[in-house]
Amino acid sequence: METAQALSASEAVRSASGLVPELRARAAEAERQRRLDDDLIDLLDKAGMLKLRVPARHGGHEVDMRTLVATIAELGRGDASVAWTTAVWSICSWLASLFPDAVQDEVFDVPGTRICGLLSPTGTAVPQDGGFLFNGRWAFNTGALHSHWNVLIAMAPAPGGDQQWPVMAIAPMSDMSIIDDWHTSGLRATGSVTTVATDLFIPMERVLPLPALLSEQYASEANAGNPIFRTPLLPTACMSVTGTALGLAAAAKEEFLRRAPERKITYTTYERQLEAPITHLQLAEAQMRMDEAAFHAERAAAALDAKSAAGESWTVQERALIRLDASSACELAMRAVEIFSTASGASSIYDSAPIQRIRRDIQAINLHAILHPNTNLELYGRVALGLEPNTVYL
C-alpha cells in the first residue's frame, strides 16, 4: 500500500500555480495533438495533481471540495484541457473510493493509477455467474488515453427482473478498446475519446447499483468515516470540474491586461486600448461576472464540505442548488470571457492568440450535460415549486 505526505490546501493550490507557465507554453501543441503528452502527465503526477482525491491509505491527499475547486482553477489558468482532465481523474478516483475496500486495493495497487469514466448509461450489463457481461460504447471519455481503469455505467436487470436500472462498474482499460473520434472545437487536448466494451466480464464485486450511489449508499467501509467520501455523487461531480471555468476567466483577464497597453483600437484615435472609456467599462463588467462566478462556486463547495463534515442529509432542493451553482459559475465565467474576447479585436482570432482557445474551451464546458445552464435552471425551478425532478441524477 502506497504512503505519501498529503498536500495541504495551500500546498495544492501553490503546486498547481507553479505549473501554469509550463501549461501555457504547451497548450497550443497539446491542442494540435488532441491529447496531453506523457511527460506532462508525469509533471502533474510529481506535483501531486493526480492524487487530489485518492484515499490517504493509498497515498492520496483527500483534499476537500474548496481546495479541489481552487486547485483546478489554477490549472485552468494554464490550460483548460489539463484542468478538465485532472478534474475528471479526481472525480473518478473519488468514485473508485466508493467501491468495496478490496476493489480499491486492486485499483490503487499501482502508484500513479489514473481512472477515467462518465455517468451516461450507454451500455448493457447482462448477469453472468459471478458478475455481468458488459457491452457498449462510452463517448466523451476524458483522460482515457492515459488511464489504467475505466468507470462505466450500463443498464442491467433490476432486482425482480421486470425493470432495468443503471449500474456502475470499474474495468481495466486493457480490457477496453478505443475509438479515436475526438475532433472538437473545444477542450481538444483532453483526448475525450470513445471506449468500447465487447462481451466484457466484470465480477460482481466491481459492480454497484447506481440508485444506491445516488442516495449516498456507498460500499467502502475504510472511507465511510471521511467527510469527502460522504458527499452526494452528482453535486460532487459537478463541482469537481467547475474550477476549470474559473481558471479560464482568470486566464482571459490576464491575456486582456497584457495586450491592452500595446494595442490600439483600429479606426479610432485611441493609440492605446487602455485609454478608451469602453475598455474601462468592459473590464469592470467582466470582473463582476468573475466575482459572481466565484460566489456560486464557493457557496456550493462550502456546502458540500460543511454538510458532509456534519454528516447531514441532503434535500432534493439542496442537491439541485449545487447543480445550479455549478452551472451558474460556468456561465458567468463564460460571460466574462466573452467580454474579454469581444474587447480583444480581430487580431484575437489568430491561432497564436490564447484568447480564442480560451473562448472555445469555455463554450465547450457550458455545453456539458451536467453543467448546461438551461437544464439546471429548469431543474432547480421544478423542485423549488414542489414538482418531482425530471432526472435521477441529483
C-alpha positions in Angstrom: 0.0 0.0 0.0 1.4 3.4 -1.1 2.1 6.1 1.5 2.8 9.8 0.9 2.8 13.1 2.6 -0.6 14.7 2.0 -0.7 18.1 0.4 -2.4 20.9 2.5 -4.9 23.2 0.8 -2.3 25.9 0.3 0.3 23.5 -1.0 -2.1 22.0 -3.5 -3.0 25.4 -4.9 0.6 26.6 -4.9 1.7 23.4 -6.6 -0.9 24.0 -9.4 0.2 27.6 -9.7 3.8 26.6 -10.3 2.7 24.6 -13.3 0.9 27.4 -15.1 3.8 28.8 -17.2 4.6 25.3 -18.4 1.0 24.5 -19.2 0.6 27.7 -21.2 3.8 27.0 -23.1 2.5 23.6 -24.1 -1.2 24.4 -24.7 -1.2 25.1 -28.4 0.8 22.0 -29.3 -1.4 19.8 -27.0 -4.5 21.1 -28.7 -3.0 20.2 -32.1 -2.2 16.7 -30.9 -5.7 16.4 -29.3 -4.1 14.8 -26.3 -1.7 15.6 -23.4 1.9 14.5 -23.7 3.1 11.6 -21.5 5.8 13.8 -19.9 3.2 16.4 -19.0 1.2 13.7 -17.2 4.4 12.9 -15.3 4.7 16.6 -14.3 1.2 16.6 -13.0 1.9 13.4 -11.0 5.0 14.8 -9.4 3.2 17.9 -8.5 0.5 15.8 -6.6 -2.3 16.7 -9.0 -3.3 13.2 -9.8 -3.8 12.2 -6.1 -6.1 15.0 -5.0 -9.0 12.7 -4.4 -7.2 9.4 -3.9 -7.7 7.9 -0.3 -4.9 8.7 2.1 -4.4 5.0 2.8 -3.4 4.7 -0.9 -1.1 7.6 -0.8 -3.6 10.3 -1.8 -4.3 13.8 -0.5 -8.0 13.7 0.2 -8.5 17.4 -0.4 -11.8 18.9 0.4 -14.0 20.4 -2.3 -13.0 24.1 -1.8 -9.4 23.0 -2.2 -10.2 21.0 -5.3 -12.0 23.8 -7.0 -9.2 26.3 -6.2 -6.5 23.9 -7.4 -8.4 23.0 -10.7 -8.9 26.8 -11.2 -5.2 27.3 -11.0 -4.5 24.6 -13.6 -7.3 26.2 -15.8 -5.3 29.4 -15.8 -2.6 27.5 -17.7 -4.6 25.1 -19.9 -8.3 24.2 -19.6 -7.7 20.7 -21.1 -5.2 19.9 -18.4 -7.5 21.3 -15.7 -10.6 19.4 -17.0 -8.7 16.1 -17.4 -7.2 16.4 -13.9 -10.7 17.2 -12.5 -12.2 14.1 -14.2 -9.4 11.9 -12.9 -10.2 13.4 -9.4 -13.9 12.6 -9.8 -13.2 9.0 -10.9 -10.6 8.4 -8.1 -13.4 9.5 -5.8 -15.9 7.2 -7.5 -13.4 4.3 -7.2 -13.2 5.1 -3.5 -16.9 4.3 -3.1 -16.4 0.6 -4.1 -15.7 -2.2 -1.6 -12.3 -1.8 0.0 -10.9 -4.9 -1.7 -11.7 -3.4 -5.1 -10.0 -0.2 -4.1 -6.9 -2.1 -3.1 -6.8 -3.6 -6.6 -7.5 -0.4 -8.4 -4.9 1.7 -6.5 -2.3 -1.0 -6.3 -0.1 0.6 -8.8 1.3 4.0 -7.9 0.0 6.8 -10.1 -3.1 4.9 -11.1 -5.4 7.1 -13.3 -9.1 6.4 -13.7 -11.4 7.8 -16.3 -15.1 7.4 -16.6 -18.5 9.1 -17.1 -22.1 8.8 -15.9 -24.1 8.1 -19.1 -25.6 4.6 -19.2 -24.7 3.9 -22.8 -24.1 0.2 -22.3 -25.8 -3.0 -21.2 -24.9 -5.4 -18.4 -26.2 -9.0 -18.6 -26.0 -11.1 -15.5 -23.5 -14.0 -15.7 -22.2 -16.4 -13.0 -20.3 -14.2 -10.5 -20.8 -11.0 -12.4 -22.0 -9.2 -15.5 -21.3 -9.3 -19.2 -20.8 -5.7 -20.4 -21.3 -4.4 -24.0 -21.4 -0.7 -25.0 -19.7 2.5 -26.1 -18.9 5.4 -23.8 -18.2 8.7 -25.6 -16.7 11.9 -24.1 -14.3 9.7 -22.0 -11.9 12.3 -20.8 -8.4 11.0 -20.0 -9.0 7.5 -21.4 -5.7 7.6 -23.4 -3.7 7.9 -20.2 -5.9 5.9 -17.8 -5.5 2.5 -16.2 -9.1 1.9 -15.3 -12.5 3.0 -16.7 -15.7 3.7 -14.7 -18.7 2.6 -16.8 -22.5 3.0 -16.4 -24.7 0.4 -18.1 -28.3 -0.7 -17.8 -28.9 -4.1 -16.1 -31.9 -6.0 -14.8 -33.1 -4.6 -11.5 -33.9 -6.9 -8.6 -37.0 -8.8 -9.5 -36.1 -8.8 -13.2 -39.1 -6.8 -14.5 -37.3 -3.5 -15.0 -33.9 -2.1 -15.8 -31.7 0.1 -13.7 -28.3 1.6 -14.1 -25.2 0.0 -12.6 -21.7 1.4 -12.1 -18.7 -0.8 -12.8 -15.0 -0.4 -13.0 -12.9 -2.2 -15.6 -9.2 -2.2 -16.6 -8.5 -0.1 -19.6 -6.6 -3.1 -21.0 -10.0 -4.8 -21.4 -11.4 -1.9 -23.4 -10.9 -0.8 -27.0 -10.7 2.9 -28.1 -12.2 4.8 -31.0 -10.3 7.9 -31.7 -13.2 10.2 -32.5 -12.3 13.3 -30.5 -12.4 16.0 -33.2 -13.9 19.1 -31.5 -14.0 22.8 -31.3 -13.1 23.0 -27.6 -11.2 21.1 -24.9 -9.3 19.3 -27.7 -6.3 18.2 -25.7 -8.5 16.2 -23.2 -8.4 13.3 -25.6 -12.0 12.5 -24.7 -12.3 9.5 -27.0 -14.9 6.8 -27.0 -14.2 3.5 -25.2 -15.9 0.2 -26.1 -16.6 -3.0 -24.2 -17.4 -6.2 -26.1 -18.6 -9.1 -24.1 -16.5 -7.9 -21.2 -17.0 -9.9 -18.0 -16.8 -7.8 -14.8 -17.0 -9.6 -11.5 -19.8 -8.8 -9.1 -17.7 -7.0 -6.6 -16.7 -4.4 -9.2 -20.4 -3.6 -10.0 -22.6 -1.3 -7.9 -26.3 -0.2 -8.3 -26.2 3.5 -9.3 -29.5 4.3 -7.5 -27.8 3.3 -4.2 -24.8 5.5 -5.0 -27.1 8.4 -5.9 -28.5 8.2 -2.3 -25.1 8.0 -0.6 -25.3 4.3 0.0 -21.6 3.6 -0.6 -19.8 0.3 -0.3 -16.5 1.3 1.2 -16.0 0.7 4.9 -12.5 2.2 5.2 -13.6 5.5 3.7 -17.0 5.7 5.4 -15.8 8.0 8.2 -14.1 10.5 5.9 -16.3 13.6 5.1 -15.1 13.9 1.5 -16.3 10.4 0.8 -19.8 11.1 2.2 -20.8 13.8 -0.3 -23.5 13.2 -2.8 -22.3 11.9 -6.2 -23.8 14.3 -8.7 -23.1 17.5 -6.8 -19.5 16.2 -6.2 -19.1 15.5 -9.9 -20.5 19.0 -10.9 -18.3 20.9 -8.6 -15.1 18.9 -9.3 -14.9 20.3 -12.8 -16.3 23.8 -12.2 -12.9 25.2 -11.3 -11.8 24.9 -14.9 -14.2 27.6 -15.9 -13.0 29.9 -13.1 -9.4 29.4 -14.3 -10.3 30.2 -17.9 -11.9 33.5 -16.9 -8.8 34.4 -15.0 -6.6 33.5 -17.9 -8.7 35.6 -20.3 -8.4 38.6 -17.9 -4.6 38.2 -17.7 -4.3 38.0 -21.5 -6.5 41.0 -22.0 -4.5 43.1 -19.5 -1.3 42.0 -21.2 -2.4 43.3 -24.6 -4.3 46.4 -23.6 -1.3 48.7 -23.1 0.1 47.8 -26.5 -3.0 47.5 -28.6 -4.7 50.4 -30.4 -8.4 50.4 -31.3 -8.4 50.5 -35.1 -10.2 53.3 -36.9 -10.3 55.4 -33.8 -8.0 57.9 -32.2 -7.1 55.6 -29.4 -3.5 54.6 -29.8 -3.7 52.5 -26.6 -6.8 50.5 -25.8 -6.5 51.1 -22.1 -7.3 54.8 -22.6 -10.7 54.2 -24.0 -13.7 54.5 -21.6 -15.3 51.4 -23.2 -12.3 49.4 -22.1 -12.8 50.6 -18.5 -16.4 49.5 -18.7 -15.6 46.2 -20.2 -13.0 45.3 -17.6 -15.3 46.3 -14.7 -18.2 44.3 -16.1 -16.1 41.2 -16.7 -14.7 41.4 -13.2 -18.2 41.5 -11.8 -19.1 38.4 -13.8 -15.9 36.7 -12.4 -16.8 37.7 -8.9 -20.3 36.3 -9.3 -18.9 33.1 -10.7 -16.6 32.7 -7.7 -19.5 33.3 -5.3 -21.5 30.4 -6.8 -18.5 28.1 -6.8 -17.6 29.0 -3.2 -21.2 28.6 -1.9 -21.6 25.2 -3.4 -18.1 23.9 -2.4 -18.6 25.2 1.1 -22.0 23.5 1.4 -20.5 20.2 0.2 -17.7 20.4 2.7 -19.8 21.6 5.7 -22.7 19.2 5.3 -20.5 16.1 4.7 -18.4 17.0 7.7 -21.5 17.3 9.8 -23.0 14.1 8.4 -26.2 15.9 7.4 -28.6 14.5 4.8 -29.4 16.3 1.6 -32.8 17.5 0.4 -33.7 17.4 -3.3 -33.7 21.2 -3.4 -30.2 21.4 -1.9 -28.9 18.9 -4.4 -30.5 20.9 -7.3 -29.0 24.1 -5.9 -25.5 22.6 -6.1 -26.1 21.8 -9.8 -27.5 25.3 -10.3 -24.5 26.9 -8.6 -22.0 24.9 -10.7 -23.7 25.8 -14.0 -24.1 29.5 -12.9 -20.4 29.7 -12.1 -19.5 28.3 -15.5 -22.0 30.5 -17.4 -20.9 33.7 -15.6 -17.2 32.8 -16.2 -18.1 32.4 -19.9 -19.7 35.8 -20.0 -16.5 37.3 -18.6 -14.5 35.5 -21.3 -16.9 36.7 -24.0 -16.4 40.3 -22.8 -12.6 40.0 -22.9 -12.8 38.2 -26.3 -15.0 41.0 -27.8 -12.6 43.6 -26.4 -9.6 41.8 -28.0 -10.5 42.7 -31.6 -9.9 41.0 -34.9 -6.3 40.1 -34.1 -7.5 37.7 -31.4 -8.9 35.2 -33.9 -5.4 34.1 -34.9 -4.4 30.7 -33.6 -1.5 32.3 -31.9 -3.8 34.3 -29.6 -4.6 32.4 -26.4 -8.0 34.1 -26.1 -9.5 32.3 -29.0 -8.7 28.9 -27.4 -10.0 30.1 -24.0 -13.3 31.1 -25.6 -13.7 27.8 -27.4 -12.8 25.8 -24.3 -15.3 27.6 -22.0 -18.0 27.3 -24.6 -17.4 23.5 -24.6 -17.7 23.4 -20.8 -21.0 25.2 -20.8 -22.4 22.6 -23.2 -21.7 19.7 -20.8 -24.8 17.9 -19.8 -24.4 18.2 -16.0 -23.3 21.9 -16.3 -25.7 23.1 -19.0 -27.3 26.3 -17.6 -30.7 25.8 -19.2 -31.0 22.3 -17.8 -30.0 23.2 -14.3 -32.2 26.4 -14.2 -35.2 24.3 -15.1 -34.3 21.5 -12.6 -34.0 23.9 -9.7 -37.2 25.7 -10.6 -39.1 22.5 -10.8 -38.1 21.2 -7.4 -38.4 24.7 -5.8 -42.0 24.7 -6.9 -42.6 21.3 -5.4 -42.6 19.3 -8.6 -40.7 16.0 -9.0 -37.3 16.4 -10.6 -37.1 15.2 -14.2 -33.9 13.3 -13.5 -32.4 10.7 -11.1 -29.1 12.5 -11.4 -29.3 14.6 -8.3 
